[in-house]
């Protein structure tokens, strides 16, 4: 059944196939972004094919019947100055083309062709094994990124949320064409997909065009990811031994899933701790003590769980002091209300950043498309900000007490600290 809903900001339409379309008209831009989002990622994999979602994303621009080679696709998009790329996360995969508004037909033609008719040529798969493995190597060589992977490994263990999105290199070597075709057919299908088109468009015209271009989409039974099992009794620690010039740390607590009513309070808590140059951690760790150049806090959320994580590059010699200061700042938030003035400033910071972030058409496509894909509902920017406004200092104190607990605390590190493991554990156990 096709159905349509209209809103001031966006239009939503479901095609008879189950494919969903979100259109976001923007008068203020000369661009259009066509974004295809599919509800699959590394948490839909198993041990033997971990990495296939990401590898498959690499193959999406490699050729179709109509555009046999990767150069046929890249030259067509490059010749109109388009931006195009793809990305894989644990819960979804996306690819997009952003171009001048008058070139939107080409963008739709290419992206629908890729979605419906990718060939997965065996020779292309073999050639792409090298770049995928080099991407894995690049992340291994990049401690700020690597430490976040270790954090997930420590927090979620040997289950999909604890595995690297790119998978182990031995999987990349052995995945075969028939596995890609099967994965594509069973994960990239109409009911599992949202097409978001944002920019200088007419929504009614776009609905007709998307219907014409996406006229051959696969259908399949809905997918469900296995729920994550969480079991922890005391603070966790993982250290990857590597010679580095600073201590790379990711220190976090288990938080909330995206549907939790306390999620907005947790986001505000995160900004109080480590969003911007006037945040508590930035001031205490960098400005007052000079222990780090980079320190920030962020929230990650999945369907049923999430984290609030501080990531930093601490001075090697004063790493212990840095860890103590970070924990002390968390502790304060469980003991006293955030002053009204600080709370107002943080909310204004969130609102300002949010408005700025939504200016380009690709951001609008992502904002609306991801909500529909992951939550099956859409909130406008105004509705999102109203939720932020509604959070009180009492709410934040309650969330801090709920989340900042010893049995939810985890620390991942990259550096040469094996000998200091017991000392580090002592700091964590003092929580």
N, C-alpha and C positions, 0 to 999 in steps of 0.2 A: 504493500500500500504506500503510495506517495503521500507525503503530507508536508505542509509548509507553515512556518511561523515567521511573522515579521516583527521587527523591533526597530527602535530608532537607530540603533548602532549597526545592526546586522540582520541578515535574513538567513533562515535555516530551512533546508529542504531535504527530504529523504526520497531517493529514487526507488522505484519498485524493486530494484535489485537489493536494496538495503544500504547502498552507498549513500553517505551523508555529505551534504554540501553546506558550507558556511560561507556566505559572501559578506564582505565588509567594505561598503563604499566609502571612499575618502576623497573629498574635493580638493584637499590641500596638496596632493602629490601628482607627479606625472608618471609614476611607476605603477606596476602591478606585480604582485607576488602570487604565484600558484604553488601551493604547498600541499603535498600528499603525506598524510600521517597514517601509519599502520600500527595497530595495537599489538605489536610483538617486539621482543628484545631479548636480552640475554636471560631474563628470568623465565622465559618460555622454552629454554633449552635443557638438554640433559648433559651428563658428563662427557658422552662420546661426541656430541656435536657442539659443545660450548665454543662460541666464536662464529657460528654459522650466520647469525643475524647480521653481525658486523661485516663478515666476508661477503655476504649476499648484497649488502648495501654498496660495497665496492664494485660489484658486478652490474649494478643497475644502469650505469652509463656506458656499458661495454658493447651494446649492439642489440638490434631487433631485426625482424625480417625486412622492414622498410629501410632501416638504417643499419646495415650489416656490421660495420666496424665502429670502434669507439671514436675514431676520428670523424666519422660521419655525424656523430652526435655533438662532439665538442666543437667542431668547426661551425656547425649550424648555429649553436648557441653563442659562440665567440663572435661570429660575424655580426651579431646584433648587440654586442656589448653586454650580454646578460651576465648576471651573477647566478651561479648554480652550484649546488652542493648537496650532500646527504649527511645524515648523522644517525647514530644508533645509541640508544640508552638502554637501561635495564628493562624498561616497560614499553618503549615505543621506538619506532624507526621513522625517519622522515626524509623526504627529499623535495627540493624546491627549485624553481626558476624565478628570478626577479628580473624584470625587463621594463623598457619603455612601454607605456600603456598601449601604444598602437601596434606593438608586436605580440600582444597577448595570445593571438591565435597560434603563433609558432610555439610559444611556451606550452600551451595546452596540448598541441599536437605531439610535441616531443615527450612531455611528461606522461600523457595518457598512453603513448606508444610503449614507453619504458615499463609502465605499470602493467600493461596488458600483454605485451609481446616480447619481453626480454628473452634472449636466446640461450644464455648461459653456455656459450661455446667452450668446449673442453680446453682448447688451446688458450683461450683468454683466461680461463680459470687457472691454468698452470702458470701463466705469466704473472697473474695477480698475486700468487702465493708470496712472491718476493716482497712486493710493496706492503702487503699486510704484515708480514713478519718484521719488516723494517719499522713499521709504525709501532709494533709492540716493543721493538728495541729502543725506539725513540722515547717511549714512555718510561721504560726501565732506566734510561739515562737521565730522566728528568725528575729528580727527587720530589719536588712539590706535588707532582701528579702521582708519582709512584706511592707516596705515603698515604694518599687517599684510597688507593686500591688496597693497600695493606690494612687500612682501617676497616674497610668493608669485610675483608677476609677474616679479621679478628672478630668483628661484631656478629657476622652472620654465618661464619664457618663454612663447612662443605655443603652448601646448598646454593641454588642459583643466585640469590642476592649477594652471596659472598664471593662469587667467581668474577674474574675480570671479564669485561664486555668483549674484549678482543680474543679471549680464549687462550689456551696454551699453544705454543708453536707446533707441537706434534699434531694437534688437531688440524691446523692450517695445512700441514703437509698431506694429511690423508683424506680430507673431505673430497668426495667425488661428485661429478655432475648430477647423477640421479638423486643424490641427497639434496642438492640445491633446488632441483626441479620440484621435488616432493615438498620441501619446506616452503617454497614459493607458493605452490598450489594450496597448501593447507594453512598458510598464515596470511598471505597477501590476497584477501578476498573482500568482496563488497561490504559485507556487514561488519568487517573488522577495520574499515577504512573511512577516514574523513578527508575530503578535499576542501581546503580553505583558500579562498581567493580574496585578496585584499588590495585596495588601491583605487585607481581612477577607473571605475567600472560602473556599468548599469546592472544591478542584480538580476533583473528579469532576463536580459540578454545573456548574462553569464550562465544562468540556470539552463537555458536552451543549449548553449555551447558545450557546457560540461556534459550534459546528457548525450550530445552527439559524439563527443570525443571519447567519453568513457562508456562505450556502447557494447563492450565485450568483456565485462569484468567477471572474474571467477566468483562462484558462490560456494559456501562451506558452512559446516556447523560451527557455532560460536566456540571460542577458546576460553579456557580458564587457567590461569597460572596457579601452580601449587602454592598454598599459603606458607608463609615462612614460619619456622619454629624458632622461638627465642627462649634461651635458657641461660641465665647468668646469675651468679650469687655474689661475686666480688669483682673488684676492678680488674680489667684485662690489659695485658701489655704484649706488644709484638715489636721486635727490633730487627730491621734488616741491616746487616753489617755492610757498610760501604764507606769508603774514605770520602768525606765531604768537608767543605769549608765551613759549614754551619749545620746545626742540628735541625733536621726537618721533622716537624711534629704535626700530628693530627690528633687532637684530644677532644673527645666528644661524649655525649650522653645519648642513650636511646630516647627518641622523642615520640612524635605522633604521626599517624598516617594522614593523608590529605583530607579525609572526611571527618577528622576529629574536630568537634566544635571549639577546642582550645588551640587549634592550629595557628590562628592569627596572633594570639597572645604569645605563642612560642616564637613566631617570626619577629615580633616587636622585641622580645627578650634578646633575640639574636642580634638585632641592630643596636640595642643598648650596649651589648658586650663588644661587638666588633664590626659595626657598619660605619664606615667613614672615619675621618681623622679626628673627630671629637669623641669617638666612642671610648668606653672605659678601658678596654684592653689596649687600644692604640696609645692612649695617653699614658697609662701605667707602664706598659712594657717598652714602647718605643720612645715616647717623648720624655718621660721622667727618668727612665733607667738606661735607655740606649741599648737594650738587649736584642732588638730585632729591627730589620728594615720592613719586613712583610709580616703583618699579623691581621687576621680577619676571622669573623665568625659567620657561619652560614647554616641554613636549615635544608635538609634534604628530606623528601617525603615520597613514600610509595603508597600503594593501596591501603595497607593495614599497619604500616610501621614507618619509622623515620628516625632522623638523628639531628642533633644540633652540635656542630663541630667547629672547634677553633683550629685553624691551620696557621702555622708560623714557621719562619726560619730563624731559629734562636742562635745567639752567639755560643759557639762550642764550649768555651770555658765557663760561661755563666748559665748553662742550660738548666741546671737544677733550680737556680733562682727564678729563671723564667717560668718553669713549670709551677713553682709555688705561687708566683704572682697570678698566673692564669687561674689556678684553682681558687685563690683567695678572692678574686673578682667574681667568680661564680658563687662562692660562699656568701658574699655580701648580699647578693640578690635573693637569697633564701631567708635573709634575716631582717631586711628592712624594705619598706615600700620605696619604689622609685619616686623621687620628687616630681611633683606635677609639672614643673617647668621643664625638666629633662624629658618627661614623657611627651609633652607637647612638641618639644624640639625634634624628638625622634619620629613622631608621627608626621610632622611636616617634612622631614627628610625623606621618609618613605613615600609620601604623596608626590613630592617633587621629582624624585628619581623615577617613580612609576610613570608619571606623565611624560617625562623626557624619553623613557625607554620605549613608549608606544608610538613615537613619531613616525618611524618608517613603516612601509607597507608589509615588510617581512615580519616585523614585530607584531603587527595587528593580526596577521594570518596565524602566527604562532599562538598568540594570546587566546584567540577564540577557538582555533582548531584543537589545541591541546586540551582545553577544558572539555570540549564535546567528546573528544576521544577517551580521556581518562576518567571523566566524572559523569558523562552522559547528561550534563546540564551546563548552561552558560550563565555566568554572572558578568554584568557590564563593569567597566572600570569604576563607575560610581558606586555600584553595589559592593564591589571589593573594598573600596576605600571606606565605605560606611561601616563595614565590619571592623576595619582597623580603628576607626574613630570610636567604636563602641567599647574597645578594650580599656579596662581601668587598671590603676596601679595594683589594686587588690587581685585582679585576675592574674597579673604578671607574677606577683608574689606566690600565688597558689600554684601556678605552673612551674615556677623555679623550684618550689619545695617538692613537687611531684616528680620532676625530671632529674634534678641534680642530686642523685643518690648514688651511693657506692656501688650498688648492684647494677647500675646502668652506665657506669663510667668505663671508657676504653681509651687507650693511648697507643698510637702507632708511631714508630720513629724510623728514620733512615739516618745512619751515621755510625760512628765507632763507639758504641756505648755498652757493649756486652758486659764489660767489667763493672759497669755501674748499675747493672740490672737490679740488684737487691736494693740499692739506694733509691732508685726510681720507684720501685715497688713500694718502698716505705712511704714515699711522698703520696702515692696514689691511695695507699691504705689508711693514710691519716684523714681521708675524707669523712 
